[in-house]
Amino acid sequence: MLRKTSDNIISEYGCERKATTIRLYSSDDELVCIELTPAFITEDGNIFWDRYDSLTVYRTDCEKFLIPIFDEIFPVKDPDPNNSWGMQDNFDPCSLNWFGREDWLKIAELLRKRCADRKSDERDFCLEAAGFIERTADISGIFCIEGNL
């Protein structure tokens, strides 16, 4: 059964945001995860990814549902408007991964396609993750998935 929790938190910069966690197969004591969130880039190029709502997915669920999608969409285009980062060839499960809106929405599209014929719990999980991505797509042009896998 899909387990979803949400907490309102204050970032170190004083921004209030909602941190949501979803789990299906991941146990409640798992610590290794990824966090999906829109990012904020300032005019001088500073990037913050703790200003907006986020979605956390733990290792077991990430490996089952998301890593296969990341493997499919990479390499991703440079989301920096100045094209200073270059193309990212592979998903890095231990660090920051940057996405532009097109690639961000591609994750949601593939989640929806893959969950169409799954059992209801798995479909609910995929639809919850896809919905978060779609709801946040208009917030920014740059998105971040930070991992500690």
Rosetta blueprint (number, residue, H / E / L):
1 M L
2 L L
3 R E
4 K E
5 T E
6 S E
7 D E
8 N E
9 I E
10 I E
11 S L
12 E L
13 Y L
14 G L
15 C L
16 E E
17 R E
18 K E
19 A E
20 T E
21 T E
22 I E
23 R E
24 L L
25 Y L
26 S L
27 S L
28 D L
29 D L
30 E L
31 L L
32 V L
33 C E
34 I E
35 E E
36 L E
37 T E
38 P E
39 A L
40 F E
41 I E
42 T L
43 E L
44 D L
45 G L
46 N L
47 I E
48 F E
49 W L
50 D L
51 R L
52 Y L
53 D L
54 S E
55 L E
56 T E
57 V E
58 Y E
59 R H
60 T H
61 D H
62 C H
63 E H
64 K H
65 F H
66 L H
67 I H
68 P H
69 I H
70 F H
71 D H
72 E H
73 I H
74 F L
75 P L
76 V E
77 K L
78 D L
79 P L
80 D L
81 P L
82 N L
83 N L
84 S L
85 W L
86 G L
87 M L
88 Q E
89 D L
90 N L
91 F L
92 D L
93 P L
94 C L
95 S L
96 L E
97 N E
98 W E
99 F E
100 G E
101 R H
102 E H
103 D H
104 W H
105 L H
106 K H
107 I H
108 A H
109 E H
110 L H
111 L H
112 R H
113 K H
114 R H
115 C H
116 A L
117 D L
118 R L
119 K L
120 S H
121 D H
122 E H
123 R H
124 D H
125 F H
126 C H
127 L H
128 E H
129 A H
130 A H
131 G H
132 F H
133 I H
134 E H
135 R H
136 T H
137 A L
138 D L
139 I L
140 S L
141 G L
142 I E
143 F E
144 C E
145 I E
146 E E
147 G E
148 N L
149 L L
